């Protein structure tokens, strides 16, 4: 009988659902900002891993 109350409740719950969906989305710009903020750390870890790989490849006993 009071259909306007139901409509308001449905509308407010839908907007809450949409707000929750917004918070659950991945924002790629945030991840890019984080990577750019730590670019020297990322570069250092990458170079370190590369040097370890090269050292292993050159110093390991070949297995044929």
N, C-alpha and C positions, 0 to 999 in steps of 0.2 A: 503494500500500500504506500509506503514512503520510498518511492523509487529514487528520489534525489539523493538520499543518504547512501543507498547502495552504489550509485554512480560515483559519488565523491569518494567512497571507500575504495572502489575499484580503481579510480583514477590515482588516488594517493598511493595505493599499493603498487600500481604499475610504475609510477615514477620512482618509487623506492627500488623496484626491481631493476629499472634502467640505471639508476645511480650505482647499484651494486655491480652491474655489468661493466660500467665505466671503470670502476676501481679494479676489476679483475683483468682488464685488458693489459697487454704488454705494450709499453711505450718504448719503441726502438730508440727514440731520441735520448731517453735517459741512459740506456746502455751505451750508446755512442759517446755521450758525455763522460760516463765513467771510464771508458777505455781511453779517451783522450786525456782525461785527468791523470791517468796512470800509464801513459804511453812509454815513459822511460823504464818503468818496472816491467812492462810487457816486453819491451825490446831487450832488456837485460836477461830476463828468463829465457827468451827465445834464443839469444846468442849463446847463453850458457848451455842450453840443451843441444844446440848445434855443435858446439865445441866438444861436448861429451860424446856425441855421436861420431864425430870425425875422429876423435882420439880412439874410440873403440874400433872403428873400421880400420884404422891404420895399425893399431897395436895388437889386435886379436890374432890368434893363430888361425891361419886359413884351414878350413875343413873341406876336403874335396870328396 
